[in-house]
Amino acid sequence: MQLSSRTRMLALFPFFLLFLWPATTLAQTNQCTPCLVLKSADPAQLAQKVSESLARRDAADARLWVRSSASQADATAQASTGGELRSWIPFPISTEAPLLQNAAALEVELEALAALARRHPSATFQIDWAGLADPSWPQEYAFLVKRAGVAITGAAPDAPIVTGVLPLADEQSLRAFFAEEVAAYIDGLSIRDADRVSDVSTVLAQLDPGSETVLHVGDPVSGSASMAVAAAAAAAGATTVVLPIEQADDATVDPLVLLATELAGDVALDPYSTPEGGEAWAFVRGEDLGLRVIAVTASEGTTTLSFSDRQLTSPSLLTPANSSKEDLYTGRRSGTGYSVDLDPSGTVLLALDRNLAQLDGVEGVEEDLTIEDARQIFFDTLHAVELREVAVERQQNRAGRIEVDAVARARAPSGVEIFFARVCRRQQRRRR
């Protein structure tokens, strides 16, 4: 019996997610969903532990960051082995507002920032500023971000730049910040309130569709539960998650490295494949349309995850220590989907294959595709196309910023040069 129209559309929807997913600077360039930034009191030790965990598995596509201060950046970079681990460097600016009246002090700090960027050209730089507590922060911090962006770009043209944690008390402050035309200077915006990730991501998609939403998790994570924290943040809209590590041991580091490994490459969050029966998050892989599911099992008894896709098969658990697969024999197909039973084992990473060869021959759910279903799928796909186009334009704007700023690389830029760069970028956008 042929599959119904609705089942066919849902089975093929992962193709739309993967081919039309909006491009971004960090997540798209580095292919991670979400990107993980690990933080501890001893970043060099953490970097060594992560490097050892990466070496125990096939992690050619994995991308992880270790957060380290400017004074610890050199030691952290030396402890990082292989190209999979990179640095995330927060740089605090202490110059007080008004910044224009304290330009000399700011220039000294920007020169130090440029020198740091030259030593770590592949790092991501986070621009922190104590003045964010001031009510006038959108205008003052926008000026600082532009100056810092020019300094970093002149030393390391490809280095991503993100804001410090912003005090977004309301939507108006975020709009006021982007009204200062900062989009061409930053690649991500940092927030700390997990409950506001979805709202901020929605507004950010309007103001700067290609920009990252970076969530700084407040409470330290430990053990396999850290995977659930990262997955929940991604589902809410965060593209990068900064996770404080309670202890840099195998029990905590290995699950996060496993997550980074399995969610690397052509992977996208797939809310349409989220199972019922427990707290879980599903991600679809482009190479085979298989699923990777982060699931929180019950402390007692069996957790049964029920998927609406009958093409799923071959469930297995992925071992945090080395990414090896442990086959499960608890999967079963029914007339409405596929179910998997899980024993109590904390937070797990479940792998499922998808048998697309049976797409035309397996009995499916007898349900017609309604007009409303078709409209929703069409507009979801159209929205993804629009976001991707805007994101590509944003990357071109970044390239334009680098070209315009080339003149200023030999020395710290003046306020006049910043203004001139803004005019040039505005003209470039109009020509496009």
C-alpha beads as a LAMMPS data file, in Angstrom:
LAMMPS data file: protein, C-alpha beads

432 atoms
431 bonds

1 atom types
1 bond types

-500.0 500.0 xlo xhi
-500.0 500.0 ylo yhi
-500.0 500.0 zlo zhi

Masses

1 110.0

Atoms # bond

1 1 1 0.000 0.000 0.000
2 1 1 1.222 3.454 -0.874
3 1 1 1.987 6.038 1.794
4 1 1 -0.621 8.729 2.336
5 1 1 0.053 12.277 1.138
6 1 1 0.622 13.641 4.634
7 1 1 3.037 10.859 5.589
8 1 1 5.048 11.415 2.410
9 1 1 5.359 15.132 3.100
10 1 1 6.447 14.590 6.698
11 1 1 8.915 11.894 5.681
12 1 1 10.511 14.198 3.115
13 1 1 10.407 17.337 5.277
14 1 1 13.990 16.760 6.583
15 1 1 15.176 17.491 3.030
16 1 1 13.703 21.005 3.345
17 1 1 15.361 21.478 6.726
18 1 1 18.772 20.524 5.428
19 1 1 18.853 22.235 2.049
20 1 1 17.113 25.443 3.115
21 1 1 18.394 25.907 6.675
22 1 1 19.528 29.534 7.135
23 1 1 23.279 30.113 6.969
24 1 1 25.070 31.728 9.900
25 1 1 28.633 32.678 10.657
26 1 1 29.485 30.387 13.555
27 1 1 26.995 27.565 13.305
28 1 1 26.960 27.344 9.496
29 1 1 30.671 27.901 8.891
30 1 1 31.672 25.488 11.636
31 1 1 28.697 23.147 11.079
32 1 1 27.534 22.594 14.636
33 1 1 23.972 22.474 15.952
34 1 1 24.379 23.937 18.492
35 1 1 27.959 25.128 18.814
36 1 1 29.343 24.357 22.298
37 1 1 31.638 26.633 24.300
38 1 1 33.013 25.011 27.473
39 1 1 34.056 27.115 30.431
40 1 1 35.988 26.277 33.622
41 1 1 38.288 27.879 36.165
42 1 1 41.285 26.152 34.533
43 1 1 40.740 26.422 30.760
44 1 1 44.133 24.882 29.907
45 1 1 43.280 21.734 31.855
46 1 1 39.836 21.645 30.260
47 1 1 41.342 22.048 26.783
48 1 1 43.683 19.128 27.421
49 1 1 40.801 16.964 28.646
50 1 1 38.669 17.820 25.624
51 1 1 41.585 17.135 23.269
52 1 1 42.067 13.693 24.827
53 1 1 38.366 12.907 24.451
54 1 1 38.382 14.029 20.800
55 1 1 41.378 11.796 20.103
56 1 1 39.433 8.704 21.233
57 1 1 36.884 8.984 18.439
58 1 1 36.421 9.904 14.773
59 1 1 35.774 13.606 15.265
60 1 1 37.044 15.161 12.049
61 1 1 33.952 17.382 11.732
62 1 1 33.510 18.185 15.425
63 1 1 33.905 21.791 16.547
64 1 1 34.259 22.851 20.178
65 1 1 35.432 25.993 21.920
66 1 1 37.084 26.488 25.304
67 1 1 36.484 29.853 26.929
68 1 1 39.642 31.429 28.329
69 1 1 40.567 34.914 29.470
70 1 1 43.081 36.997 27.557
71 1 1 45.789 36.145 30.118
72 1 1 45.045 32.404 29.810
73 1 1 44.592 32.304 26.031
74 1 1 48.175 31.342 25.164
75 1 1 48.303 28.457 27.654
76 1 1 44.880 27.222 26.537
77 1 1 45.899 27.275 22.883
78 1 1 49.029 25.255 23.680
79 1 1 46.953 22.643 25.514
80 1 1 44.577 22.303 22.557
81 1 1 45.686 19.605 20.120
82 1 1 44.130 19.097 16.696
83 1 1 42.006 21.470 14.666
84 1 1 38.695 20.550 16.310
85 1 1 39.202 22.682 19.436
86 1 1 39.260 26.473 19.285
87 1 1 39.459 29.390 21.695
88 1 1 36.661 31.686 22.822
89 1 1 38.230 34.799 24.336
90 1 1 36.224 37.382 26.295
91 1 1 38.051 40.712 26.231
92 1 1 36.998 43.189 28.939
93 1 1 37.096 46.893 28.079
94 1 1 37.448 49.047 31.192
95 1 1 37.281 52.511 29.590
96 1 1 34.335 54.386 31.044
97 1 1 31.624 56.270 29.219
98 1 1 31.459 58.626 27.467
99 1 1 33.903 56.757 25.251
100 1 1 34.532 59.668 22.894
101 1 1 35.827 61.765 25.777
102 1 1 38.062 58.890 26.913
103 1 1 39.392 58.047 23.455
104 1 1 43.051 57.859 24.520
105 1 1 42.388 55.197 27.152
106 1 1 40.203 53.267 24.720
107 1 1 42.937 53.297 22.064
108 1 1 45.361 51.605 24.459
109 1 1 42.904 48.778 25.121
110 1 1 42.063 48.378 21.446
111 1 1 45.754 48.036 20.589
112 1 1 46.016 45.240 23.166
113 1 1 42.926 43.610 21.629
114 1 1 44.447 43.760 18.140
115 1 1 47.688 42.210 19.418
116 1 1 45.684 39.371 20.995
117 1 1 43.800 38.803 17.744
118 1 1 47.067 38.551 15.824
119 1 1 48.239 35.779 18.164
120 1 1 44.900 33.929 17.973
121 1 1 43.455 34.550 14.488
122 1 1 41.051 31.576 14.645
123 1 1 39.568 32.477 18.035
124 1 1 36.135 33.959 18.647
125 1 1 36.258 37.291 20.495
126 1 1 33.636 38.426 22.986
127 1 1 33.613 42.172 23.696
128 1 1 32.792 42.742 27.369
129 1 1 32.249 46.179 28.870
130 1 1 31.412 47.269 32.415
131 1 1 29.383 50.179 31.064
132 1 1 26.588 47.840 29.973
133 1 1 24.942 48.572 33.314
134 1 1 24.360 52.178 32.218
135 1 1 20.889 52.982 30.774
136 1 1 22.531 54.574 27.721
137 1 1 24.422 51.382 26.884
138 1 1 22.914 50.798 23.377
139 1 1 24.564 53.894 21.883
140 1 1 27.833 53.767 23.834
141 1 1 28.309 50.017 23.431
142 1 1 27.511 50.227 19.718
143 1 1 30.347 52.722 19.326
144 1 1 32.658 50.388 21.276
145 1 1 31.694 47.331 19.237
146 1 1 32.477 49.131 15.983
147 1 1 35.869 50.257 17.199
148 1 1 36.672 46.795 18.549
149 1 1 35.415 45.193 15.346
150 1 1 37.786 47.287 13.247
151 1 1 40.711 46.420 15.549
152 1 1 40.022 42.680 15.432
153 1 1 39.292 42.586 11.699
154 1 1 42.536 44.377 10.894
155 1 1 44.516 41.733 12.819
156 1 1 42.420 38.624 12.108
157 1 1 39.960 39.122 9.209
158 1 1 38.146 35.813 9.742
159 1 1 37.790 35.969 13.535
160 1 1 34.129 35.925 14.644
161 1 1 33.029 38.676 17.036
162 1 1 30.209 38.443 19.580
163 1 1 28.858 40.903 22.104
164 1 1 29.200 40.621 25.845
165 1 1 26.150 39.511 27.795
166 1 1 23.616 42.261 27.090
167 1 1 21.118 43.559 29.689
168 1 1 18.055 43.136 27.495
169 1 1 15.378 44.385 29.858
170 1 1 13.048 44.905 26.929
171 1 1 12.835 44.617 23.163
172 1 1 13.362 48.362 22.720
173 1 1 16.942 48.242 24.036
174 1 1 17.839 45.533 21.523
175 1 1 16.287 47.503 18.674
176 1 1 18.081 50.658 19.831
177 1 1 21.388 48.789 19.747
178 1 1 20.913 47.553 16.180
179 1 1 19.624 50.953 15.111
180 1 1 23.249 52.089 15.504
181 1 1 24.125 49.873 12.492
182 1 1 26.222 47.328 14.361
183 1 1 25.108 44.331 12.287
184 1 1 28.146 44.444 9.992
185 1 1 30.515 44.381 12.976
186 1 1 29.246 41.440 15.030
187 1 1 28.466 37.783 14.390
188 1 1 26.552 36.985 17.549
189 1 1 24.645 38.443 20.458
190 1 1 25.067 37.105 24.014
191 1 1 22.296 36.730 26.580
192 1 1 22.064 34.980 29.951
193 1 1 18.330 34.480 30.505
194 1 1 17.377 31.054 29.130
195 1 1 13.677 31.942 29.288
196 1 1 14.218 34.792 26.817
197 1 1 16.152 32.871 24.168
198 1 1 13.105 32.303 21.996
199 1 1 11.912 35.923 22.179
200 1 1 15.379 37.363 21.562
201 1 1 15.984 34.973 18.654
202 1 1 12.704 36.035 17.069
203 1 1 13.555 39.734 17.287
204 1 1 17.146 39.103 16.205
205 1 1 15.887 37.259 13.105
206 1 1 14.143 40.493 12.095
207 1 1 17.025 42.831 12.899
208 1 1 19.956 40.707 11.722
209 1 1 18.856 37.284 10.378
210 1 1 22.367 35.879 10.026
211 1 1 23.431 36.646 13.591
212 1 1 23.992 34.041 16.286
213 1 1 22.094 33.867 19.571
214 1 1 24.655 32.927 22.228
215 1 1 23.213 31.652 25.504
216 1 1 25.464 31.825 28.560
217 1 1 24.205 29.132 30.944
218 1 1 24.372 30.272 34.564
219 1 1 24.515 27.058 36.608
220 1 1 27.470 24.674 36.175
221 1 1 26.661 21.435 34.361
222 1 1 27.904 17.971 35.161
223 1 1 27.538 14.474 33.768
224 1 1 25.367 13.492 30.830
225 1 1 22.666 15.981 31.894
226 1 1 24.767 18.648 30.155
227 1 1 23.564 17.250 26.801
228 1 1 19.960 18.025 27.733
229 1 1 20.879 21.595 28.703
230 1 1 22.531 22.169 25.319
231 1 1 19.708 20.513 23.359
232 1 1 17.010 22.515 25.156
233 1 1 18.882 25.750 24.409
234 1 1 19.106 24.815 20.725
235 1 1 15.392 24.025 20.605
236 1 1 14.623 27.433 22.126
237 1 1 16.629 29.192 19.412
238 1 1 20.203 29.420 20.714
239 1 1 22.778 28.650 18.044
240 1 1 25.732 28.715 20.464
241 1 1 25.707 27.630 24.119
242 1 1 28.350 28.605 26.691
243 1 1 28.394 25.882 29.360
244 1 1 30.206 26.286 32.703
245 1 1 31.763 22.925 33.633
246 1 1 31.506 21.938 37.284
247 1 1 34.457 19.576 36.991
248 1 1 36.600 18.783 33.954
249 1 1 36.347 15.005 34.309
250 1 1 35.444 12.250 31.843
251 1 1 31.878 12.008 33.184
252 1 1 31.141 15.578 32.037
253 1 1 33.553 16.179 29.167
254 1 1 32.890 12.939 27.261
255 1 1 29.099 13.467 26.820
256 1 1 29.668 16.998 25.513
257 1 1 32.361 15.848 23.092
258 1 1 30.006 13.060 21.982
259 1 1 27.262 15.627 21.396
260 1 1 29.591 17.901 19.418
261 1 1 30.743 14.941 17.329
262 1 1 27.284 13.602 16.495
263 1 1 25.749 17.021 15.820
264 1 1 28.589 18.148 13.558
265 1 1 28.399 18.525 9.803
266 1 1 25.121 18.617 7.885
267 1 1 22.738 18.436 10.860
268 1 1 19.613 20.416 11.745
269 1 1 17.165 20.545 14.627
270 1 1 14.080 18.590 13.547
271 1 1 11.043 19.454 15.701
272 1 1 8.813 17.355 13.430
273 1 1 10.615 14.195 14.572
274 1 1 10.506 14.903 18.313
275 1 1 9.108 11.777 20.006
276 1 1 6.383 11.575 22.623
277 1 1 6.745 9.752 25.915
278 1 1 9.555 11.722 27.518
279 1 1 11.704 14.834 27.407
280 1 1 13.636 14.623 24.143
281 1 1 15.063 16.646 21.239
282 1 1 15.571 15.328 17.697
283 1 1 18.194 16.323 15.109
284 1 1 18.279 15.080 11.507
285 1 1 21.478 14.267 9.582
286 1 1 21.825 15.287 5.952
287 1 1 23.966 12.378 4.799
288 1 1 21.359 9.684 5.508
289 1 1 18.373 11.475 7.122
290 1 1 19.006 9.454 10.269
291 1 1 18.144 10.927 13.661
292 1 1 20.179 11.776 16.728
293 1 1 17.900 12.116 19.735
294 1 1 18.893 13.464 23.146
295 1 1 16.502 11.877 25.637
296 1 1 16.103 12.125 29.412
297 1 1 15.115 8.704 30.750
298 1 1 12.953 8.134 33.808
299 1 1 14.725 7.443 37.094
300 1 1 12.649 4.279 37.492
301 1 1 10.918 2.025 35.017
302 1 1 11.023 2.059 31.232
303 1 1 10.897 5.206 29.099
304 1 1 9.077 4.596 25.812
305 1 1 9.771 7.107 23.041
306 1 1 7.123 7.104 20.301
307 1 1 7.950 8.547 16.871
308 1 1 5.383 9.284 14.162
309 1 1 7.766 8.167 11.392
310 1 1 7.449 4.501 10.380
311 1 1 10.652 4.646 8.313
312 1 1 12.850 4.756 11.430
313 1 1 14.836 1.639 12.263
314 1 1 17.974 0.222 13.934
315 1 1 18.029 2.143 17.257
316 1 1 21.290 2.274 19.184
317 1 1 22.800 4.140 22.131
318 1 1 26.025 6.075 21.592
319 1 1 28.699 5.600 24.244
320 1 1 30.083 8.908 25.588
321 1 1 33.600 7.548 26.111
322 1 1 34.360 6.774 22.443
323 1 1 31.151 7.251 20.380
324 1 1 30.741 3.499 19.857
325 1 1 27.228 2.174 19.233
326 1 1 25.322 -0.161 21.534
327 1 1 22.522 -1.764 19.534
328 1 1 19.066 -1.760 21.088
329 1 1 16.549 -4.518 20.449
330 1 1 13.573 -2.692 21.933
331 1 1 12.428 -0.900 18.786
332 1 1 9.102 -1.816 17.232
333 1 1 7.062 -0.520 14.323
334 1 1 3.312 -0.019 14.539
335 1 1 0.620 1.210 12.220
336 1 1 1.194 4.796 13.331
337 1 1 4.929 5.049 13.896
338 1 1 7.973 3.614 15.638
339 1 1 8.688 3.164 19.367
340 1 1 11.851 2.533 21.386
341 1 1 12.073 1.440 25.034
342 1 1 14.910 2.847 27.166
343 1 1 16.071 1.668 30.585
344 1 1 16.837 4.241 33.328
345 1 1 20.247 5.663 32.388
346 1 1 20.089 9.430 32.824
347 1 1 20.403 11.511 29.662
348 1 1 21.302 9.473 26.578
349 1 1 22.075 10.065 22.915
350 1 1 20.021 7.759 20.723
351 1 1 20.796 7.057 17.059
352 1 1 18.154 5.885 14.592
353 1 1 18.453 5.116 10.889
354 1 1 15.761 5.981 8.360
355 1 1 14.867 3.393 5.723
356 1 1 14.005 5.571 2.726
357 1 1 14.095 2.542 0.393
358 1 1 10.713 1.526 1.785
359 1 1 9.134 4.925 1.162
360 1 1 6.961 3.623 -1.680
361 1 1 6.158 0.207 -0.269
362 1 1 5.435 0.462 3.424
363 1 1 1.939 0.904 4.723
364 1 1 1.541 4.377 6.133
365 1 1 -0.914 6.394 8.130
366 1 1 -4.155 6.757 6.186
367 1 1 -4.527 10.497 6.508
368 1 1 -4.829 13.017 3.715
369 1 1 -2.774 16.154 3.545
370 1 1 -5.108 19.049 4.279
371 1 1 -4.899 22.511 2.720
372 1 1 -3.804 23.932 6.072
373 1 1 -0.994 21.328 6.318
374 1 1 0.224 22.251 2.825
375 1 1 0.096 25.977 3.608
376 1 1 2.136 25.538 6.798
377 1 1 4.815 23.423 5.122
378 1 1 4.999 25.859 2.194
379 1 1 5.388 28.946 4.375
380 1 1 7.892 27.241 6.685
381 1 1 9.994 26.405 3.627
382 1 1 9.596 29.895 2.121
383 1 1 10.646 31.487 5.414
384 1 1 13.765 29.302 5.484
385 1 1 14.654 30.402 1.943
386 1 1 14.265 34.076 2.868
387 1 1 16.418 33.696 5.984
388 1 1 19.140 31.985 3.988
389 1 1 19.202 34.755 1.370
390 1 1 19.459 37.461 4.033
391 1 1 22.158 35.511 5.851
392 1 1 24.226 35.255 2.676
393 1 1 23.858 39.019 2.182
394 1 1 25.014 39.520 5.753
395 1 1 28.172 37.503 5.101
396 1 1 28.803 39.674 2.045
397 1 1 28.401 42.746 4.259
398 1 1 31.050 41.314 6.571
399 1 1 33.385 40.881 3.595
400 1 1 32.673 44.491 2.660
401 1 1 33.570 45.575 6.164
402 1 1 36.927 43.837 5.888
403 1 1 37.657 45.551 2.564
404 1 1 36.651 48.982 3.825
405 1 1 38.661 48.565 7.013
406 1 1 41.862 47.498 5.224
407 1 1 43.097 51.090 5.207
408 1 1 42.844 51.262 8.987
409 1 1 44.759 48.078 9.783
410 1 1 48.112 49.729 10.339
411 1 1 46.864 51.891 13.223
412 1 1 43.914 52.425 15.512
413 1 1 40.983 54.004 13.610
414 1 1 39.640 57.435 14.391
415 1 1 36.007 58.398 14.825
416 1 1 36.044 59.951 11.350
417 1 1 37.241 56.680 9.808
418 1 1 34.486 54.770 11.586
419 1 1 31.932 57.187 10.184
420 1 1 33.407 56.856 6.675
421 1 1 33.239 53.058 6.914
422 1 1 29.576 53.270 7.848
423 1 1 28.830 55.464 4.823
424 1 1 30.639 53.058 2.492
425 1 1 28.724 50.067 3.831
426 1 1 25.421 51.903 3.433
427 1 1 26.278 52.605 -0.203
428 1 1 27.245 48.956 -0.750
429 1 1 23.898 47.779 0.611
430 1 1 22.006 50.156 -1.688
431 1 1 23.940 48.905 -4.723
432 1 1 22.938 45.348 -3.876

Bonds

1 1 1 2
2 1 2 3
3 1 3 4
4 1 4 5
5 1 5 6
6 1 6 7
7 1 7 8
8 1 8 9
9 1 9 10
10 1 10 11
11 1 11 12
12 1 12 13
13 1 13 14
14 1 14 15
15 1 15 16
16 1 16 17
17 1 17 18
18 1 18 19
19 1 19 20
20 1 20 21
21 1 21 22
22 1 22 23
23 1 23 24
24 1 24 25
25 1 25 26
26 1 26 27
27 1 27 28
28 1 28 29
29 1 29 30
30 1 30 31
31 1 31 32
32 1 32 33
33 1 33 34
34 1 34 35
35 1 35 36
36 1 36 37
37 1 37 38
38 1 38 39
39 1 39 40
40 1 40 41
41 1 41 42
42 1 42 43
43 1 43 44
44 1 44 45
45 1 45 46
46 1 46 47
47 1 47 48
48 1 48 49
49 1 49 50
50 1 50 51
51 1 51 52
52 1 52 53
53 1 53 54
54 1 54 55
55 1 55 56
56 1 56 57
57 1 57 58
58 1 58 59
59 1 59 60
60 1 60 61
61 1 61 62
62 1 62 63
63 1 63 64
64 1 64 65
65 1 65 66
66 1 66 67
67 1 67 68
68 1 68 69
69 1 69 70
70 1 70 71
71 1 71 72
72 1 72 73
73 1 73 74
74 1 74 75
75 1 75 76
76 1 76 77
77 1 77 78
78 1 78 79
79 1 79 80
80 1 80 81
81 1 81 82
82 1 82 83
83 1 83 84
84 1 84 85
85 1 85 86
86 1 86 87
87 1 87 88
88 1 88 89
89 1 89 90
90 1 90 91
91 1 91 92
92 1 92 93
93 1 93 94
94 1 94 95
95 1 95 96
96 1 96 97
97 1 97 98
98 1 98 99
99 1 99 100
100 1 100 101
101 1 101 102
102 1 102 103
103 1 103 104
104 1 104 105
105 1 105 106
106 1 106 107
107 1 107 108
108 1 108 109
109 1 109 110
110 1 110 111
111 1 111 112
112 1 112 113
113 1 113 114
114 1 114 115
115 1 115 116
116 1 116 117
117 1 117 118
118 1 118 119
119 1 119 120
120 1 120 121
121 1 121 122
122 1 122 123
123 1 123 124
124 1 124 125
125 1 125 126
126 1 126 127
127 1 127 128
128 1 128 129
129 1 129 130
130 1 130 131
131 1 131 132
132 1 132 133
133 1 133 134
134 1 134 135
135 1 135 136
136 1 136 137
137 1 137 138
138 1 138 139
139 1 139 140
140 1 140 141
141 1 141 142
142 1 142 143
143 1 143 144
144 1 144 145
145 1 145 146
146 1 146 147
147 1 147 148
148 1 148 149
149 1 149 150
150 1 150 151
151 1 151 152
152 1 152 153
153 1 153 154
154 1 154 155
155 1 155 156
156 1 156 157
157 1 157 158
158 1 158 159
159 1 159 160
160 1 160 161
161 1 161 162
162 1 162 163
163 1 163 164
164 1 164 165
165 1 165 166
166 1 166 167
167 1 167 168
168 1 168 169
169 1 169 170
170 1 170 171
171 1 171 172
172 1 172 173
173 1 173 174
174 1 174 175
175 1 175 176
176 1 176 177
177 1 177 178
178 1 178 179
179 1 179 180
180 1 180 181
181 1 181 182
182 1 182 183
183 1 183 184
184 1 184 185
185 1 185 186
186 1 186 187
187 1 187 188
188 1 188 189
189 1 189 190
190 1 190 191
191 1 191 192
192 1 192 193
193 1 193 194
194 1 194 195
195 1 195 196
196 1 196 197
197 1 197 198
198 1 198 199
199 1 199 200
200 1 200 201
201 1 201 202
202 1 202 203
203 1 203 204
204 1 204 205
205 1 205 206
206 1 206 207
207 1 207 208
208 1 208 209
209 1 209 210
210 1 210 211
211 1 211 212
212 1 212 213
213 1 213 214
214 1 214 215
215 1 215 216
216 1 216 217
217 1 217 218
218 1 218 219
219 1 219 220
220 1 220 221
221 1 221 222
222 1 222 223
223 1 223 224
224 1 224 225
225 1 225 226
226 1 226 227
227 1 227 228
228 1 228 229
229 1 229 230
230 1 230 231
231 1 231 232
232 1 232 233
233 1 233 234
234 1 234 235
235 1 235 236
236 1 236 237
237 1 237 238
238 1 238 239
239 1 239 240
240 1 240 241
241 1 241 242
242 1 242 243
243 1 243 244
244 1 244 245
245 1 245 246
246 1 246 247
247 1 247 248
248 1 248 249
249 1 249 250
250 1 250 251
251 1 251 252
252 1 252 253
253 1 253 254
254 1 254 255
255 1 255 256
256 1 256 257
257 1 257 258
258 1 258 259
259 1 259 260
260 1 260 261
261 1 261 262
262 1 262 263
263 1 263 264
264 1 264 265
265 1 265 266
266 1 266 267
267 1 267 268
268 1 268 269
269 1 269 270
270 1 270 271
271 1 271 272
272 1 272 273
273 1 273 274
274 1 274 275
275 1 275 276
276 1 276 277
277 1 277 278
278 1 278 279
279 1 279 280
280 1 280 281
281 1 281 282
282 1 282 283
283 1 283 284
284 1 284 285
285 1 285 286
286 1 286 287
287 1 287 288
288 1 288 289
289 1 289 290
290 1 290 291
291 1 291 292
292 1 292 293
293 1 293 294
294 1 294 295
295 1 295 296
296 1 296 297
297 1 297 298
298 1 298 299
299 1 299 300
300 1 300 301
301 1 301 302
302 1 302 303
303 1 303 304
304 1 304 305
305 1 305 306
306 1 306 307
307 1 307 308
308 1 308 309
309 1 309 310
310 1 310 311
311 1 311 312
312 1 312 313
313 1 313 314
314 1 314 315
315 1 315 316
316 1 316 317
317 1 317 318
318 1 318 319
319 1 319 320
320 1 320 321
321 1 321 322
322 1 322 323
323 1 323 324
324 1 324 325
325 1 325 326
326 1 326 327
327 1 327 328
328 1 328 329
329 1 329 330
330 1 330 331
331 1 331 332
332 1 332 333
333 1 333 334
334 1 334 335
335 1 335 336
336 1 336 337
337 1 337 338
338 1 338 339
339 1 339 340
340 1 340 341
341 1 341 342
342 1 342 343
343 1 343 344
344 1 344 345
345 1 345 346
346 1 346 347
347 1 347 348
348 1 348 349
349 1 349 350
350 1 350 351
351 1 351 352
352 1 352 353
353 1 353 354
354 1 354 355
355 1 355 356
356 1 356 357
357 1 357 358
358 1 358 359
359 1 359 360
360 1 360 361
361 1 361 362
362 1 362 363
363 1 363 364
364 1 364 365
365 1 365 366
366 1 366 367
367 1 367 368
368 1 368 369
369 1 369 370
370 1 370 371
371 1 371 372
372 1 372 373
373 1 373 374
374 1 374 375
375 1 375 376
376 1 376 377
377 1 377 378
378 1 378 379
379 1 379 380
380 1 380 381
381 1 381 382
382 1 382 383
383 1 383 384
384 1 384 385
385 1 385 386
386 1 386 387
387 1 387 388
388 1 388 389
389 1 389 390
390 1 390 391
391 1 391 392
392 1 392 393
393 1 393 394
394 1 394 395
395 1 395 396
396 1 396 397
397 1 397 398
398 1 398 399
399 1 399 400
400 1 400 401
401 1 401 402
402 1 402 403
403 1 403 404
404 1 404 405
405 1 405 406
406 1 406 407
407 1 407 408
408 1 408 409
409 1 409 410
410 1 410 411
411 1 411 412
412 1 412 413
413 1 413 414
414 1 414 415
415 1 415 416
416 1 416 417
417 1 417 418
418 1 418 419
419 1 419 420
420 1 420 421
421 1 421 422
422 1 422 423
423 1 423 424
424 1 424 425
425 1 425 426
426 1 426 427
427 1 427 428
428 1 428 429
429 1 429 430
430 1 430 431
431 1 431 432
